[in-house]
Amino acid sequence: MDHIKIERINELARKQKTEGLTPEEAMEQAMLRREYIDAIKENLRGSLNSMKIQNPDGSIIDVKKRHDAKMK
């Protein structure tokens, strides 16, 4: 998500607090917020999928592989 869209989300939030939103603006705000949440989730998934954990014995576990194995 780019900076311009985040600024628009903030602009709509400020307007909502002061004077209220038109139905079109409320719909735009909902779409932008959904897009923002989806981007955060995708970023978090990417981080978790690349994470590795080192056990006290020195062995390294790939979190994604371990999760996939548990889900089978």
N, C-alpha and C positions, 0 to 999 in steps of 0.2 A: 504494500500500500504506500502510495507516495505522499509527500508532505502536503500537497495541495488538498488532497481528500481529507487528511487529518485536520487541517485548518478549517475545512468546510464543516466537518463534524462539530468542531468547537464553536464555530460561528452559529450554527443552528441551535446548539445547546444554550448559548448565551441568549439568543433571540427567544427561545422557548421560555426561558426564565423571566424575561422582561415583558415581552408583548404577545407571546404566543405564536404558534406556527399555523400556516395555512395547511389544508389537507395534503397538498402537493409537497410542501416542505416536510411535513411529518412523514410522508412516504419516502422521500429522499433520505431523511435522517435514518429511518429504519433500515433502508438498503445499505447506506454507508456504514452503519454500525454492524450489520451482519457481515459485510465485507471485511471490516476491521477485525472482528472476532475470528472469522475464518482464517485470516492471515496470521493472527497470533497462534491459533491452534496448529497451523501448518509449520510455523517456525518452531514451536515447542516439540512437535513430532520429529522434525529433522534433528533437533538437538538430542532428544532422547534416543533416537535410532543410532546416533553415532557415539553414544556414551559407552564407556567401558569402566568396569569396577575392578579394583585390585583387592584380592583377598589377603588376609594376614599372612598366608603361606606364600604369597608372591604371585599366585596364579591370577590371570586376568580373564574376566568374564565379559563377553559382549552382551549388553543388556537386550538388544533386539533378538539375538539368537536364543537367549535364555527364555525370553517372553514367548517367542514362537514355539519353542519346545514345550513349554508349559501349557500352551493353548491346544496342543494336539491331543 
